[in-house]
Amino acid sequence: MTEPDRPRRSGLRGFGHDGPSPWTDLDRPPLDAAVLRHDLLLPGGLWTALDVVEETGSTNSDLTARAKDGAAEGAVLVAERQSAGRGRLDRRWSAPARSGLFLSMLLRPTVPRERLGWLPILVGVSTAATLHRVSGVEVGLKWPNDLQVEHAGEERKLGGILTELTGEAVVAGLGLNVSLREEELPVPTAASLALVGAEVTDRTTLLRALLREFAELYGEWQAAAGDPQASGLLAAYTARCTTLGREVVVQLPGDRELRGEAVALDGDGRLVVRGADGARQAVGAGDVVHLRPQPRTG
């Protein structure tokens, strides 16, 4: 069942009148911030503020500054375009205006600090579940937090997640390719919802559904004190993880490599790799390369 879409209101809320209208590209209308606030900023709910800006360098950087100034949990910042978006390992990327969802969420979790490593996994699980339910797209999760789809017979990256700790707060960023065309892809290994035939690509509909899903799963995770098993998070991630059961090379800091089979996640969300000698090693950070096709089930 998909999220009901609301009639789009006229006007250019949130945009200046200098420069091109955001309606110039009718395939990429602006987000409806008023509808999003009406539907998501509810008494007793997680979300407390939602701002949509036409352009910024990085929503994570902006929201981190707000967190340091004492902003409340539940603030969401969305940019129609990011000029200096950041991924893991401080990689930079950008995309055409209104071609995706580029947002950050300010969270102040009360779980034990050692369980905060599960937050990017929680963002990934909630995003994958939402896209499957709303858009009919099967999304896998490459460890630790890349969103993957199959396109042109191969695994492609649909989006990524970056979480950053600042004091007692966590800023969780999500970048999701929605309407990028083939010639607009930043690298040949990328994809977008439009390219894989998603049933729904309206960004207001998608964002509303994403934030609702995340709020629900985040509440369950908090209620379980961040326990990945008790909250169901470990099982949900394992079911969608495209890395488990694969032969991998993990590129580690310091130009080191670890080769073996990805066999499990440990209690801290680290990837457990079994080497050729049978020894198991848990990896907390690194780039993973899948060496063989995903095993088929059934």
C-alpha positions as CSV (number, residue, x, y, z in Angstrom):
1,M,0.0,0.0,0.0
2,T,1.4,3.4,-0.9
3,E,1.3,6.6,1.0
4,P,-1.7,8.8,-0.2
5,D,-0.5,11.7,-2.2
6,R,-2.0,15.1,-1.4
7,P,-3.0,17.8,-4.0
8,R,0.0,20.0,-4.5
9,R,-0.5,23.6,-3.5
10,S,0.5,26.5,-5.7
11,G,3.2,29.0,-4.8
12,L,6.9,29.1,-4.3
13,R,7.2,28.7,-0.5
14,G,10.7,28.6,0.7
15,F,12.3,29.9,-2.5
16,G,13.4,33.4,-3.4
17,H,11.9,35.1,-6.5
18,D,15.4,35.9,-7.9
19,G,16.7,33.3,-10.4
20,P,15.0,30.4,-12.2
21,S,11.7,29.1,-10.8
22,P,11.9,25.7,-9.2
23,W,9.0,24.7,-11.5
24,T,11.2,25.1,-14.6
25,D,11.7,21.3,-14.7
26,L,8.2,19.9,-14.3
27,D,9.6,16.4,-13.6
28,R,11.3,17.8,-10.5
29,P,8.8,20.0,-8.6
30,P,9.9,21.4,-5.2
31,L,9.1,19.7,-2.0
32,D,5.9,20.9,-0.3
33,A,7.2,21.9,3.1
34,A,3.8,23.1,4.4
35,V,2.3,19.6,3.7
36,L,5.2,17.9,5.3
37,R,5.1,20.0,8.5
38,H,1.3,19.5,8.7
39,D,1.6,15.8,8.5
40,L,4.8,15.2,10.5
41,L,5.1,17.8,13.3
42,L,2.5,16.3,15.6
43,P,2.2,16.6,19.4
44,G,4.2,13.9,21.2
45,G,5.9,12.8,18.0
46,L,9.6,12.6,17.2
47,W,9.7,15.4,14.7
48,T,9.8,18.9,16.1
49,A,11.0,21.1,13.2
50,L,11.2,20.6,9.4
51,D,13.0,23.1,7.2
52,V,13.4,22.9,3.4
53,V,16.1,25.2,1.9
54,E,16.8,25.8,-1.7
55,E,20.5,25.1,-1.5
56,T,23.2,24.5,1.1
57,G,26.7,23.1,1.3
58,S,25.9,20.1,3.6
59,T,22.7,19.5,5.6
60,N,24.8,17.5,8.1
61,S,27.2,20.4,8.7
62,D,24.3,22.8,9.1
63,L,22.4,20.6,11.5
64,T,25.5,19.8,13.5
65,A,25.9,23.6,14.1
66,R,22.3,23.7,15.4
67,A,22.9,20.7,17.6
68,K,25.9,22.5,19.2
69,D,23.6,25.5,19.8
70,G,21.2,23.2,21.7
71,A,18.5,22.5,19.1
72,A,15.9,20.0,20.2
73,E,15.8,16.4,19.0
74,G,13.6,15.8,16.0
75,A,14.8,18.7,13.8
76,V,14.9,17.8,10.1
77,L,16.8,19.8,7.5
78,V,16.2,19.1,3.8
79,A,18.0,20.7,0.9
80,E,16.7,20.8,-2.7
81,R,20.4,20.9,-3.7
82,Q,23.6,20.3,-1.9
83,S,26.8,21.9,-3.2
84,A,29.2,20.1,-0.9
85,G,27.4,16.9,0.2
86,R,29.6,14.5,2.3
87,G,29.7,10.8,2.3
88,R,31.7,8.3,4.4
89,L,35.4,8.9,4.5
90,D,34.7,12.6,3.7
91,R,33.9,11.8,0.1
92,R,32.2,14.7,-1.8
93,W,29.3,14.5,-4.1
94,S,26.6,16.7,-5.7
95,A,23.5,16.2,-7.8
96,P,21.1,18.3,-9.9
97,A,18.6,20.4,-7.9
98,R,15.5,18.4,-6.8
99,S,16.8,15.2,-8.3
100,G,16.9,13.4,-4.9
101,L,16.3,13.6,-1.2
102,F,19.1,15.2,0.7
103,L,18.3,15.5,4.4
104,S,19.7,15.3,7.9
105,M,18.0,14.5,11.2
106,L,19.0,15.6,14.7
107,L,18.7,12.9,17.2
108,R,19.4,12.8,20.9
109,P,19.2,9.0,21.7
110,T,19.1,7.8,25.3
111,V,20.5,4.4,24.6
112,P,24.0,3.3,25.9
113,R,26.7,5.1,23.9
114,E,28.2,1.8,22.7
115,R,25.0,1.1,20.8
116,L,25.0,4.3,18.7
117,G,26.8,2.4,16.0
118,W,23.4,0.9,15.1
119,L,21.9,4.2,14.2
120,P,23.1,4.3,10.5
121,I,21.9,0.7,10.2
122,L,18.5,1.8,11.6
123,V,18.4,4.6,9.0
124,G,19.2,2.1,6.2
125,V,16.6,-0.4,7.3
126,S,13.8,2.1,7.6
127,T,14.7,3.6,4.2
128,A,14.8,0.2,2.5
129,A,11.5,-0.9,4.0
130,T,9.8,2.4,3.0
131,L,11.0,2.3,-0.6
132,H,9.8,-1.3,-0.9
133,R,6.4,-0.5,0.5
134,V,5.8,2.8,-1.2
135,S,7.6,2.5,-4.5
136,G,7.7,-1.3,-5.0
137,V,11.5,-1.3,-5.3
138,E,13.6,-4.0,-3.7
139,V,16.4,-2.3,-1.9
140,G,19.4,-4.1,-0.4
141,L,21.9,-2.9,2.2
142,K,25.6,-3.2,1.5
143,W,27.5,-3.1,4.8
144,P,27.6,-0.8,6.5
145,N,25.0,1.6,5.1
146,D,24.9,1.8,1.3
147,L,21.4,1.5,-0.3
148,Q,21.6,-0.9,-3.3
149,V,19.3,-1.8,-6.2
150,E,19.7,-4.0,-9.2
151,H,19.9,-2.1,-12.5
152,A,21.1,-3.3,-15.9
153,G,22.0,-6.7,-14.4
154,E,24.3,-5.4,-11.7
155,E,24.3,-4.0,-8.2
156,R,24.1,-0.2,-8.2
157,K,24.2,2.4,-5.4
158,L,20.9,4.2,-4.8
159,G,21.9,6.2,-1.8
160,G,24.1,6.5,1.2
161,I,24.0,7.3,4.9
162,L,26.3,9.3,7.1
163,T,25.9,9.7,10.9
164,E,28.1,12.0,13.0
165,L,28.3,12.3,16.7
166,T,28.4,15.8,18.2
167,G,28.4,15.8,22.0
168,E,25.3,13.9,23.1
169,A,23.5,14.4,19.8
170,V,23.7,12.4,16.6
171,V,23.1,13.9,13.1
172,A,22.0,11.3,10.7
173,G,22.2,12.2,7.0
174,L,20.6,10.5,4.0
175,G,21.2,11.0,0.3
176,L,18.8,9.2,-2.0
177,N,18.8,9.4,-5.8
178,V,15.2,9.8,-7.0
179,S,14.9,11.1,-10.6
180,L,18.5,11.1,-11.8
181,R,18.7,10.2,-15.5
182,E,21.4,7.8,-16.9
183,E,23.5,10.7,-18.2
184,E,23.3,12.5,-14.9
185,L,24.7,9.6,-12.8
186,P,27.9,10.7,-10.9
187,V,29.5,7.3,-11.5
188,P,28.5,4.2,-13.6
189,T,27.8,2.2,-10.4
190,A,25.0,4.5,-9.3
191,A,21.3,4.3,-10.0
192,S,18.0,6.2,-9.2
193,L,14.5,5.2,-8.3
194,A,13.3,6.5,-11.7
195,L,15.8,4.3,-13.5
196,V,14.7,1.1,-11.8
197,G,11.0,1.7,-12.5
198,A,9.8,2.9,-9.1
199,E,6.0,3.1,-8.8
200,V,6.3,6.4,-6.8
201,T,8.9,9.1,-7.3
202,D,7.1,12.1,-5.8
203,R,9.6,13.3,-3.2
204,T,7.1,14.8,-0.8
205,T,5.3,11.4,-0.6
206,L,8.6,9.6,-0.2
207,L,10.0,11.9,2.5
208,R,6.8,11.8,4.5
209,A,6.8,8.0,4.4
210,L,10.5,7.8,5.2
211,L,10.3,10.0,8.3
212,R,7.2,8.2,9.6
213,E,8.9,4.8,9.2
214,F,12.1,6.0,10.8
215,A,10.2,7.5,13.8
216,E,8.4,4.2,14.5
217,L,11.6,2.0,14.3
218,Y,13.6,4.6,16.3
219,G,11.0,4.5,19.0
220,E,11.1,0.7,19.2
221,W,15.0,0.7,19.2
222,Q,15.0,3.3,22.0
223,A,12.4,1.4,24.0
224,A,14.7,-1.7,23.8
225,A,17.7,0.5,25.1
226,G,19.3,0.1,21.7
227,D,19.5,-3.7,21.9
228,P,19.6,-4.8,18.2
229,Q,18.1,-8.2,18.9
230,A,15.3,-7.1,21.3
231,S,14.3,-4.3,19.0
232,G,14.3,-6.5,15.9
233,L,16.8,-4.4,14.2
234,L,19.5,-7.1,13.7
235,A,17.0,-9.4,12.1
236,A,15.6,-6.7,9.8
237,Y,19.1,-5.7,8.7
238,T,20.3,-9.2,8.2
239,A,17.3,-10.0,6.0
240,R,18.2,-7.1,3.6
241,C,22.0,-7.2,3.8
242,T,23.6,-7.9,0.4
243,T,27.1,-8.4,2.0
244,L,26.4,-11.4,4.2
245,G,27.3,-14.7,2.7
246,R,29.6,-13.1,0.1
247,E,33.3,-13.3,-0.5
248,V,34.6,-9.8,0.1
249,V,37.6,-7.6,0.3
250,V,37.5,-5.1,3.1
251,Q,39.8,-2.1,2.5
252,L,40.9,-1.0,5.9
253,P,42.6,2.1,7.1
254,G,46.3,2.3,6.6
255,D,46.1,0.6,3.1
256,R,45.4,-2.8,4.6
257,E,43.1,-5.4,3.2
258,L,41.0,-8.2,4.7
259,R,39.8,-11.0,2.4
260,G,37.3,-13.7,3.3
261,E,33.6,-14.5,3.7
262,A,31.2,-12.0,5.4
263,V,29.5,-14.3,7.8
264,A,27.7,-12.2,10.4
265,L,27.3,-8.9,12.3
266,D,28.4,-8.8,15.9
267,G,26.5,-7.1,18.7
268,D,28.1,-3.7,17.9
269,G,27.1,-3.8,14.2
270,R,30.6,-4.7,13.0
271,L,31.0,-7.0,10.0
272,V,32.5,-10.4,10.9
273,V,34.8,-11.8,8.2
274,R,36.1,-15.3,8.1
275,G,39.5,-15.6,6.5
276,A,40.9,-18.5,4.5
277,D,42.4,-19.9,7.7
278,G,39.0,-20.0,9.4
279,A,39.8,-17.1,11.8
280,R,37.1,-14.5,12.3
281,Q,37.8,-10.8,12.5
282,A,35.2,-8.1,13.3
283,V,35.5,-4.9,11.2
284,G,34.1,-1.6,12.4
285,A,35.0,0.6,9.4
286,G,36.2,0.1,5.9
287,D,35.1,-0.1,2.3
288,V,33.7,-3.5,1.2
289,V,34.0,-4.9,-2.3
290,H,31.8,-7.9,-3.2
291,L,33.8,-10.5,-5.0
292,R,31.2,-12.9,-6.2
293,P,27.5,-12.7,-7.2
294,Q,24.8,-12.6,-4.5
295,P,23.7,-16.1,-3.6
296,R,20.2,-16.9,-4.8
297,T,17.7,-18.4,-2.4
298,G,14.8,-20.7,-3.0
